[in-house]
Amino acid sequence: MKSRVTPAQTVGPFFHGALCRPLEAGAGAAAAARIEIRGRVVDGAGAPVSDALLELWQSDGRESAFARAATDANGEYRSSVPKLGPVPGADGRPQAPHICVSVFARGLLHRLVTRIYFPDEPGANGADPLLASIADPARRARLVARAQPGAGGLRFDVVLQGEGETPFLDV
């Protein structure tokens, strides 16, 4: 019998009903101070993606934390996450503290993977192997969350394609 490869199916749009609860805060790293991250997921035309799900995961080698955040009708999401420390990369070099992000939404054949780096870690970010591998400073900056003066917390927007596209990792 010969095996036949079939194309991937799109993911979703079942996230909101099956996987998300309002303000799902996440699990793990209970002792770490939490930071609110807010953002917006938009498509290539700048329209909000109202049915996206973001999974946020991080580890510092001792603790791990996980959270899910769903977008609303305006494509906005928010999550409260801890800020864990650096973790060694595969080659042993330290990586800057960061949050791994998987993006799922209707119409995507596979999840998209990116990272959120913290804006208060310029030295660590400057030495991070992944950030250093991105030659274009504007693209590299898209992986660093922005501080929200007055509102507190951080902002990290996800642009799925086109101008200002978020850098996604090939995993």
Sequence and secondary structure as in RCSB ss.txt:
>XXXX:A:sequence
MKSRVTPAQTVGPFFHGALCRPLEAGAGAAAAARIEIRGRVVDGAGAPVSDALLELWQSDGRESAFARAATDANG
EYRSSVPKLGPVPGADGRPQAPHICVSVFARGLLHRLVTRIYFPDEPGANGADPLLASIADPARRARLVARAQPG
AGGLRFDVVLQGEGETPFLDV
>XXXX:A:secstr
            S HHHHT  TT   BS TTS EEEEEEEEE TTS B TT EEEEEEE SS EEEEEEE  TTS
EEEEEEE    EE TTS EE SEEEEEEE TT SS EEEEEE TT HHHHHH HHHHT   HHHHHTTB EE TT
T SEE  EE SSTT    B  
